[in-house]
Amino acid sequence: MDIEVFTEPDELASLESEWDELVAECALPTPFLTHAWHRLWWKHCGQPGALFVVCVRHHGELVGVLPLCRETMRLRGLLPLRQMSFASGDAADYRDVLLRPGLEWEILNKLFEYLGDVCRRPGGVLTLRGLPALSRTHELLPTVAQQEGWFGGGRVAAPCPYVALPGSYEEYLASLSSSTRRKLQLKGRNLVKAHGEPLWRYAQGESITAEDIASFFRLHDLSWAERGGSKALTSPQLRAFHAELMGTLRGTVSPALAFLSLGTRDLGCIYGFTSRGVFYDYLPGFDPDFDKYSIGSQMLLRLIEFGIAQGWQELDLMRGDESYKFHYTRRCRHTLDYVLSPVRWRARLICAAEAWSQ
């Protein structure tokens, strides 16, 4: 197996087809793994000179990709350290290594063998945060890293609630608590009584228009206006990134916008992604003029009903333990964070400092 390293965003263009073939082979092909996500993130939001994408080839074929970036780690009480972390950006809920099925062990061995030399330099640390609990990387990483002479460890990080979709919408409603079900259904009836039946509209992939994207941004801004603005769309660069992503991402993972409207007025929108029967519920937006009807809840129920009709198996509510998510599900997974170094004292020091700072 051979190592190939890319440090310039423009160089990533040559990997597109091979990269997305690996995404298609992943057990968990999330939007945050795709070539489009990484290319566009670095186009709009990346720091110059920081990119460090490590690729593994086997007999000339791309079999592994570990997209990293070089950053400075600042922990209270310690001198700044140089770290290498996932290059998908803070906007990515899940991060992972792309691994060809059947060669996972060998690819990870090669990656840690190579990165061992890189991270032995002064201050070198590898931080892999946001690995899904079901990831093949998480399953193998502790053993592979230890065998290659790395130190450190992992810890359970962010909760990720999800809804396992049953065979019918009625069955899903029956799974909710009686108080939650009555409350949501009453608000839905009140909305219809006061304003008429709202229209459900779902746009995916190429059917998403520039007007749809603009409406989502407007609704997202409105829903955060009284809370000081959205943390998820804080800059023109982030907005440009998501707008281009919605117009570009195709294939195994597809962007989607789901709207609830009255006439020509959009009341709410959910921005997400579909992949192999899973809907990733990424960002919402809603009109606060209709708060008393819990438009966000009405949107989510409509999405669940739509998803069941489409044959989806799961609605992923993404990273975060916001209390509203547990009105709709009692299921939850977690991501994991790893802090690793080939230098024992460095790994111990950083793991201790991070635990102390909690």
C-alpha positions in Angstrom: 0.0 0.0 0.0 1.2 3.5 -0.9 0.6 6.9 0.8 -0.4 10.0 -1.1 -0.8 13.4 0.6 -2.8 16.4 -0.7 -2.2 19.8 0.8 -3.9 22.2 -1.6 -7.8 22.3 -2.0 -7.5 22.5 -5.8 -5.7 19.1 -5.8 -8.8 17.4 -4.4 -10.7 17.8 -7.7 -8.8 14.9 -9.2 -10.1 12.5 -6.4 -13.8 13.1 -6.9 -14.9 10.0 -8.6 -12.7 7.6 -6.6 -13.5 9.4 -3.3 -17.3 9.2 -3.8 -16.9 5.5 -4.8 -15.5 4.9 -1.3 -18.4 6.9 0.3 -20.8 4.6 -1.6 -19.1 1.6 -0.1 -19.3 2.9 3.5 -21.6 1.3 6.0 -22.5 4.9 7.1 -22.4 7.2 4.0 -23.1 10.5 5.7 -23.0 13.9 3.8 -20.0 14.9 5.9 -17.9 12.2 4.2 -18.5 13.2 0.6 -16.0 14.8 -1.7 -18.4 17.7 -2.3 -18.6 18.5 1.4 -14.8 18.6 1.8 -14.1 20.4 -1.5 -16.6 23.1 -0.9 -15.8 23.5 2.8 -12.2 24.3 1.9 -13.3 26.5 -0.9 -15.4 28.7 1.3 -14.3 28.2 4.9 -10.9 26.5 5.0 -7.7 28.1 6.4 -4.9 28.5 3.8 -2.0 26.1 4.3 -3.9 23.9 6.8 -5.2 21.0 4.6 -3.5 17.6 4.9 -5.5 14.8 3.2 -3.8 11.4 3.5 -4.8 8.8 0.9 -4.0 5.1 0.7 -3.7 3.3 -2.6 -3.6 -0.4 -3.1 -2.4 -1.6 -6.5 -3.1 1.9 -7.7 -6.7 2.0 -6.5 -7.8 4.5 -3.8 -8.8 2.4 -0.8 -8.6 4.9 2.1 -8.9 8.6 2.8 -8.2 10.4 6.0 -9.0 14.1 5.5 -7.1 16.1 8.1 -6.1 19.7 8.7 -3.3 21.2 10.7 -4.4 23.3 13.6 -3.2 24.7 16.9 -4.6 23.1 20.1 -4.9 25.5 23.0 -5.5 23.9 26.4 -5.6 25.9 29.6 -2.3 25.7 31.4 -0.4 24.2 28.5 1.7 25.6 25.7 0.0 25.5 22.3 0.4 22.2 20.5 0.2 21.3 16.9 -2.7 19.0 16.2 -4.1 17.2 13.2 -7.8 16.8 13.2 -10.6 16.0 10.7 -10.8 18.4 7.8 -14.6 18.4 7.5 -15.1 21.5 9.7 -17.1 22.3 12.7 -20.3 22.2 10.7 -19.9 18.4 10.3 -21.9 16.4 12.9 -20.1 13.1 12.0 -16.5 12.5 10.9 -14.8 9.3 9.8 -12.0 7.7 7.8 -13.0 6.3 4.4 -12.0 2.7 4.2 -12.5 0.1 1.5 -14.5 -2.8 3.0 -12.4 -5.9 3.6 -9.2 -3.8 3.9 -10.0 -1.7 6.9 -7.3 -3.2 9.2 -4.5 -2.9 6.6 -5.5 0.7 5.7 -5.6 1.9 9.3 -2.2 0.2 9.9 -0.7 2.1 7.0 -2.2 5.4 8.1 -1.0 5.1 11.6 2.4 4.0 10.5 2.7 7.0 8.3 1.3 9.5 10.7 3.5 8.2 13.5 6.4 9.9 11.8 4.5 13.1 11.2 3.2 13.4 14.8 6.5 12.6 16.5 7.6 16.1 15.6 7.4 18.6 18.5 3.9 19.1 19.7 2.3 16.6 17.3 -1.1 15.3 18.3 -3.9 13.5 16.3 -7.4 14.3 17.4 -10.2 12.4 15.8 -13.5 13.8 17.1 -17.0 12.9 16.1 -16.6 9.3 15.1 -20.0 7.6 15.0 -20.4 4.7 17.5 -21.3 2.4 14.6 -18.2 3.3 12.7 -15.8 0.5 11.5 -13.0 3.0 12.3 -14.1 3.2 16.0 -14.3 -0.6 16.1 -10.6 -1.1 15.0 -8.9 2.2 15.9 -7.9 1.5 19.5 -6.2 -1.8 18.7 -4.5 -0.6 15.5 -3.2 2.5 17.1 -1.8 0.6 20.1 -0.1 -1.9 17.9 1.5 0.9 15.9 2.9 2.5 19.1 0.4 5.2 19.7 -0.8 6.3 23.1 -4.0 8.1 24.3 -7.6 7.0 24.1 -11.2 7.8 23.4 -14.2 8.9 25.2 -18.0 9.0 24.6 -18.8 12.5 23.3 -22.0 13.9 21.9 -25.4 12.1 22.1 -27.2 11.6 18.7 -30.9 10.8 19.1 -32.6 9.1 16.2 -36.1 7.8 15.3 -36.4 4.3 14.1 -39.3 4.5 11.6 -42.0 1.7 11.9 -44.2 0.4 9.1 -46.9 3.0 9.5 -47.4 6.5 10.7 -50.2 5.3 13.1 -47.7 2.9 14.7 -45.3 5.8 15.2 -47.9 8.0 16.8 -48.8 5.2 19.1 -45.2 5.0 20.3 -45.3 8.6 21.6 -46.5 9.4 25.1 -50.2 10.1 25.3 -49.6 13.7 26.5 -47.1 14.5 23.7 -49.4 13.0 21.1 -52.5 14.9 22.3 -50.5 18.2 22.5 -49.1 17.9 19.0 -52.3 16.8 17.4 -54.3 19.6 19.1 -51.8 22.3 17.7 -52.1 20.8 14.3 -55.9 20.9 14.4 -55.7 24.5 15.6 -53.5 25.5 12.7 -55.9 24.0 10.2 -58.9 25.6 11.9 -57.3 29.1 11.9 -55.5 29.1 8.5 -56.5 26.1 6.5 -54.7 22.9 5.6 -51.0 23.6 5.1 -49.2 22.3 2.0 -46.3 19.9 2.4 -43.6 20.3 -0.2 -40.4 18.2 -0.5 -37.5 19.1 -2.8 -34.5 16.9 -3.2 -31.3 17.1 -5.3 -31.8 18.7 -8.7 -35.3 19.8 -7.8 -34.1 22.2 -5.2 -34.3 25.8 -6.6 -32.5 29.0 -5.8 -35.8 30.2 -4.4 -36.0 27.2 -2.1 -32.5 27.9 -0.7 -33.3 31.6 -0.2 -36.5 30.7 1.6 -34.7 28.3 4.0 -32.1 30.9 4.9 -34.9 33.4 5.5 -36.8 31.0 7.8 -33.7 30.0 9.6 -32.8 33.6 10.3 -36.3 34.4 11.5 -36.4 31.4 13.9 -33.2 32.7 15.6 -33.8 36.4 15.4 -35.0 36.8 19.0 -32.1 34.6 20.3 -29.3 36.7 18.9 -28.9 34.9 15.6 -28.0 31.4 14.4 -24.7 29.8 15.4 -24.9 27.5 12.5 -25.0 30.1 9.7 -22.9 32.9 11.2 -21.0 34.1 8.2 -21.5 34.7 4.4 -18.9 32.0 3.9 -21.0 29.4 5.6 -24.1 30.4 3.7 -22.2 30.3 0.4 -20.9 26.8 1.4 -24.4 25.4 2.1 -26.0 27.1 -0.9 -23.4 25.6 -3.3 -23.5 22.2 -1.5 -27.3 22.0 -2.0 -26.7 22.7 -5.7 -23.8 20.3 -6.1 -24.1 17.2 -3.9 -25.5 14.2 -5.8 -25.2 10.4 -5.8 -25.3 8.2 -2.7 -26.1 11.2 -0.5 -28.6 13.8 -1.6 -29.6 17.2 -0.1 -33.2 17.9 0.7 -35.5 20.7 1.7 -38.9 20.0 3.2 -41.4 22.9 3.5 -44.7 23.5 5.2 -46.6 26.4 3.5 -49.9 28.3 3.5 -50.5 29.6 0.0 -47.3 31.3 -1.1 -46.0 31.7 2.4 -43.5 29.2 3.8 -44.1 28.5 7.5 -41.2 26.2 8.1 -38.4 24.2 6.5 -36.1 21.3 7.4 -32.7 21.2 5.6 -31.3 17.7 5.6 -29.8 14.9 3.5 -31.0 11.4 2.5 -28.8 8.4 2.2 -29.8 4.7 2.0 -33.1 5.0 3.8 -31.8 7.5 6.4 -32.8 11.2 6.6 -30.2 13.3 8.4 -32.2 16.2 9.9 -29.5 18.9 9.7 -31.0 22.4 10.2 -34.5 23.8 10.7 -36.1 27.2 10.1 -39.6 28.4 10.9 -41.7 31.6 11.0 -42.1 32.8 14.6 -45.4 34.4 13.8 -46.8 30.8 14.0 -45.0 29.8 17.2 -48.3 29.0 19.0 -48.8 26.1 16.5 -45.4 24.6 17.2 -44.5 24.7 13.5 -41.2 23.0 14.1 -43.1 20.0 15.7 -45.6 20.0 12.8 -42.7 19.9 10.3 -41.0 17.0 12.0 -44.3 15.0 12.2 -45.0 15.6 8.6 -41.4 14.6 7.7 -41.8 11.3 9.7 -45.1 10.6 8.0 -43.5 11.3 4.6 -40.5 9.3 5.4 -42.5 6.2 6.4 -44.4 6.5 3.1 -41.1 6.7 1.2 -39.8 3.6 3.0 -37.1 5.3 5.1 -35.8 3.3 8.0 -34.5 6.1 10.2 -34.7 9.8 10.9 -31.4 10.9 12.4 -31.8 13.9 14.7 -28.1 14.5 14.6 -25.6 15.5 17.2 -26.9 17.2 20.4 -29.1 16.5 23.4 -31.7 19.2 22.9 -34.7 18.2 25.0 -37.2 18.6 22.2 -35.6 15.6 20.4 -36.7 13.2 23.1 -40.3 14.1 22.6 -40.1 12.1 19.4 -37.8 9.2 20.3 -36.2 7.3 23.2 -33.4 6.1 21.1 -29.9 7.6 21.1 -26.4 6.8 19.9 -23.2 8.7 20.6 -20.1 10.0 18.8 -16.6 9.3 20.2 -13.6 11.5 20.4 -10.0 10.2 20.3 -6.8 12.0 21.3 -3.7 10.2 20.2 0.0 10.7 20.0 3.0 8.5 19.4 4.7 10.2 22.3 3.3 8.7 25.6 3.8 11.8 27.9 2.2 14.1 25.4 -0.9 11.9 25.0 -1.3 11.5 28.8 -0.9 15.2 29.4 -3.5 16.2 26.8 -6.0 13.6 27.9 -5.6 14.7 31.6 -5.9 18.4 30.6 -9.1 17.7 28.6 -10.6 15.7 31.5 -9.7 18.4 34.0 -11.4 21.1 31.8 -14.8 19.4 31.7 
